[in-house]
Amino acid sequence: MNLLTEIPLSKANNPIDYSSQLLLLGSCFSENIGAKLSYYKFQGIQNPFGILFHPLAIERLIEKSVNQEFFTEEDVFNENEQWHSFDAHSSLSNPSKAQIIADLNNAISRTSTQVNTASHIIITFLENQRSKSHLIAAIHQVLNEGRVSYFPSYELMMDELRDYRFYAKDMIHPNETAIEYIWEKFVEVWLASNTSSTMKKIEKVQKGMLHKPFNENSDQHQKFLVKLNVLKSEIQTEFPHLQF
């Protein structure tokens, strides 16, 4: 008896490795997966304009970045003693008009550079079942044109994780268990098999850097730090661009 609706997955033709350049844009999912990719030291940037949900907002910012259309004073407004932009998430809002414009234009420059160098651009969309149905229909039209792949994170959440125990307290967003599950599926599909050993080493370093010793001056802890630095050096010898 099969009590699980499994989503069929197959390995990507152009998987991500440590030479890949990534650009992640969109909803909270891009933040969750982006955080995992960042933790394992893959190269790229995520949501330079903050979390974005609407496809037209994402399209507009990609176009502005490709064309290097920079923001001006006319593109921001003041409310509750903060300057905001309708084009970006409120995380970029600032009490200084000059600063928010500078931050927005820095995001334009960073995105422009990354769009031109990216090996993979990951765009995620969310809200409700009605909007999602339109998005899925549109996505599959684009898929028919080739050069675009669809990772079924939504289907994994709705079908394989069909239970509120996989949701956060707001009963809307996935919790840590769900994020980890979907990340494992993302790794299975999108990460090159030769990244596995490096990821394990990086995870060991990351956990080691978070270690809190009882006695920082003990011989045991000093030996631990030496081993950790040796492991860092081994990784950085192979991948000089990685920074800890």
C-alpha positions as CSV (number, residue, x, y, z in Angstrom):
1,M,0.0,0.0,0.0
2,N,1.4,3.4,-1.0
3,L,0.2,6.1,1.4
4,L,2.2,8.9,-0.2
5,T,1.7,10.9,-3.4
6,E,5.3,11.0,-4.6
7,I,6.3,13.8,-7.0
8,P,8.5,12.4,-9.9
9,L,11.9,14.0,-10.0
10,S,14.8,13.6,-12.4
11,K,18.3,15.0,-12.3
12,A,18.8,18.3,-14.0
13,N,20.8,18.5,-17.3
14,N,22.8,21.5,-16.1
15,P,23.3,20.9,-12.3
16,I,24.7,23.5,-10.0
17,D,28.3,23.1,-8.8
18,Y,30.9,25.3,-7.1
19,S,31.7,27.2,-10.3
20,S,28.1,28.1,-10.9
21,Q,26.8,31.7,-10.5
22,L,23.3,31.9,-9.1
23,L,20.6,34.6,-9.0
24,L,17.6,33.9,-6.8
25,L,14.5,36.2,-7.0
26,G,11.0,36.0,-5.6
27,S,9.1,34.6,-2.7
28,C,10.1,33.2,0.7
29,F,11.1,29.9,-1.0
30,S,14.0,31.7,-2.7
31,E,15.1,33.0,0.8
32,N,14.9,29.5,2.3
33,I,16.7,27.7,-0.5
34,G,19.1,30.7,-0.9
35,A,20.0,30.4,2.8
36,K,20.9,26.8,2.3
37,L,23.0,27.5,-0.8
38,S,24.7,30.3,1.0
39,Y,25.4,28.0,4.0
40,Y,27.2,25.6,1.7
41,K,29.1,28.5,0.1
42,F,27.6,28.4,-3.4
43,Q,28.2,31.6,-5.3
44,G,25.4,34.0,-6.0
45,I,23.0,36.6,-4.7
46,Q,19.4,36.3,-3.5
47,N,16.6,38.9,-3.5
48,P,18.6,42.0,-3.8
49,F,15.3,43.9,-3.8
50,G,13.9,41.9,-0.9
51,I,11.1,39.3,-1.1
52,L,8.9,39.7,-4.1
53,F,5.7,37.9,-4.9
54,H,4.1,39.4,-8.0
55,P,5.5,38.2,-11.3
56,L,5.2,41.7,-12.8
57,A,7.2,43.2,-10.0
58,I,10.0,40.7,-10.6
59,E,9.8,41.3,-14.4
60,R,10.0,45.0,-13.9
61,L,13.1,44.8,-11.7
62,I,14.8,42.4,-14.0
63,E,14.2,44.7,-16.9
64,K,15.4,47.7,-14.9
65,S,18.6,45.8,-14.0
66,V,19.3,44.6,-17.5
67,N,18.8,48.1,-18.9
68,Q,20.5,49.7,-15.9
69,E,17.6,52.0,-15.3
70,F,18.5,53.6,-12.0
71,F,16.1,54.9,-9.4
72,T,15.6,58.6,-8.8
73,E,13.8,60.7,-6.2
74,E,10.6,60.3,-8.2
75,D,10.6,56.6,-7.5
76,V,10.4,56.8,-3.7
77,F,7.8,58.1,-1.3
78,N,7.6,59.0,2.4
79,E,5.2,57.5,4.9
80,N,5.5,57.1,8.7
81,E,8.9,58.9,8.6
82,Q,10.3,56.2,6.3
83,W,11.2,56.3,2.6
84,H,9.8,53.5,0.5
85,S,9.7,52.2,-3.0
86,F,6.7,50.4,-4.6
87,D,9.1,48.3,-6.6
88,A,11.0,46.8,-3.6
89,H,10.3,45.1,-0.4
90,S,9.9,47.1,2.8
91,S,13.2,45.7,4.1
92,L,14.9,48.3,1.9
93,S,12.9,51.1,3.4
94,N,15.0,53.8,5.1
95,P,14.5,57.0,7.1
96,S,17.0,58.6,4.6
97,K,15.8,59.4,1.1
98,A,19.4,59.4,-0.2
99,Q,20.2,56.1,1.4
100,I,17.2,54.2,0.0
101,I,17.9,55.5,-3.5
102,A,21.6,54.4,-3.0
103,D,20.5,51.0,-1.8
104,L,18.1,50.5,-4.7
105,N,20.7,51.5,-7.2
106,N,23.2,49.2,-5.6
107,A,20.7,46.4,-6.0
108,I,20.2,47.4,-9.7
109,S,24.0,47.2,-10.3
110,R,24.4,43.9,-8.4
111,T,21.5,42.3,-10.3
112,S,22.7,43.7,-13.6
113,T,26.1,42.1,-13.1
114,Q,24.7,38.8,-11.9
115,V,22.1,38.5,-14.7
116,N,24.9,38.8,-17.2
117,T,27.2,36.3,-15.5
118,A,24.6,33.9,-14.0
119,S,24.7,30.2,-14.9
120,H,21.3,29.7,-13.2
121,I,18.5,32.1,-12.4
122,I,16.0,30.8,-9.9
123,I,12.6,32.6,-9.7
124,T,9.9,31.6,-7.2
125,F,6.3,32.8,-7.1
126,L,3.5,32.3,-4.1
127,E,0.2,33.4,-2.7
128,N,-3.0,31.3,-3.0
129,Q,-4.5,28.5,-5.1
130,R,-6.2,30.8,-7.6
131,S,-3.0,32.8,-8.4
132,K,-0.9,29.7,-8.3
133,S,-3.1,28.0,-10.9
134,H,-2.5,30.9,-13.3
135,L,1.2,30.8,-12.6
136,I,1.5,27.0,-13.2
137,A,-0.4,27.3,-16.5
138,A,1.9,30.2,-17.6
139,I,5.1,28.4,-16.4
140,H,4.3,25.3,-18.4
141,Q,3.8,27.4,-21.5
142,V,7.3,28.8,-20.9
143,L,8.6,25.3,-20.3
144,N,7.6,24.3,-23.8
145,E,10.0,26.9,-25.2
146,G,13.0,25.1,-23.6
147,R,16.0,26.3,-21.6
148,V,13.7,26.7,-18.5
149,S,13.2,24.0,-15.8
150,Y,10.5,23.8,-13.2
151,F,11.3,22.5,-9.7
152,P,8.0,21.3,-8.1
153,S,8.5,22.7,-4.6
154,Y,4.8,23.7,-4.4
155,E,3.7,20.2,-5.3
156,L,6.1,18.7,-2.8
157,M,4.6,20.8,-0.1
158,M,1.0,20.2,-1.1
159,D,1.2,16.5,-2.0
160,E,4.1,14.9,-0.2
161,L,3.9,17.1,2.9
162,R,0.1,17.2,3.1
163,D,-0.1,17.9,6.8
164,Y,-0.2,20.9,9.1
165,R,2.7,19.5,11.1
166,F,4.9,20.7,8.3
167,Y,3.8,24.3,8.6
168,A,5.1,27.2,10.8
169,K,2.9,28.8,13.5
170,D,1.2,31.0,10.9
171,M,-0.1,27.9,9.2
172,I,1.0,29.4,5.8
173,H,4.8,29.1,5.5
174,P,6.7,25.8,5.7
175,N,8.5,25.0,8.9
176,E,12.1,23.9,9.3
177,T,11.3,20.2,8.7
178,A,9.5,21.0,5.5
179,I,12.3,23.3,4.3
180,E,14.9,20.6,5.0
181,Y,12.8,18.0,3.1
182,I,12.4,20.2,0.1
183,W,16.1,21.2,0.2
184,E,17.0,17.5,0.1
185,K,14.9,17.1,-3.0
186,F,16.4,20.3,-4.5
187,V,19.9,18.9,-3.9
188,E,18.9,15.6,-5.5
189,V,17.7,17.4,-8.7
190,W,19.8,20.5,-9.0
191,L,23.2,20.0,-7.3
192,A,26.0,18.3,-9.2
193,S,27.0,15.0,-7.6
194,N,30.6,16.2,-7.2
195,T,29.5,18.9,-4.8
196,S,28.6,16.4,-2.1
197,S,32.0,15.9,-0.5
198,T,32.7,19.6,-0.5
199,M,29.3,20.3,1.1
200,K,30.1,17.9,3.9
201,K,33.4,19.6,4.6
202,I,31.8,23.0,4.6
203,E,29.1,21.8,6.9
204,K,31.7,20.5,9.3
205,V,33.5,23.9,9.2
206,Q,30.2,25.8,9.7
207,K,29.2,23.7,12.7
208,G,32.7,24.0,14.1
209,M,32.6,27.8,13.8
210,L,29.4,27.8,15.9
211,H,31.0,25.5,18.6
212,K,31.1,27.2,22.0
213,P,33.9,25.7,24.2
214,F,33.7,25.5,28.0
215,N,37.3,26.7,28.1
216,E,38.7,28.6,25.1
217,N,42.3,28.3,26.3
218,S,42.2,24.5,26.8
219,D,44.6,22.3,24.8
220,Q,41.7,20.4,23.5
221,H,40.0,23.5,22.1
222,Q,43.2,24.8,20.6
223,K,43.8,21.5,18.8
224,F,40.2,21.7,17.6
225,L,40.8,25.1,16.1
226,V,44.0,23.9,14.4
227,K,42.0,21.1,12.7
228,L,39.3,23.5,11.8
229,N,41.7,25.9,10.1
230,V,43.4,23.0,8.3
231,L,40.0,22.0,6.9
232,K,39.3,25.6,5.9
233,S,42.6,25.7,4.1
234,E,42.0,22.5,2.2
235,I,38.6,23.8,1.0
236,Q,40.0,27.2,0.0
237,T,42.9,25.6,-1.8
238,E,40.4,23.9,-4.1
239,F,38.0,26.8,-4.2
240,P,39.9,30.1,-3.6
241,H,36.7,32.2,-3.9
242,L,35.1,30.6,-0.8
243,Q,35.3,32.7,2.3
244,F,34.5,31.7,5.9
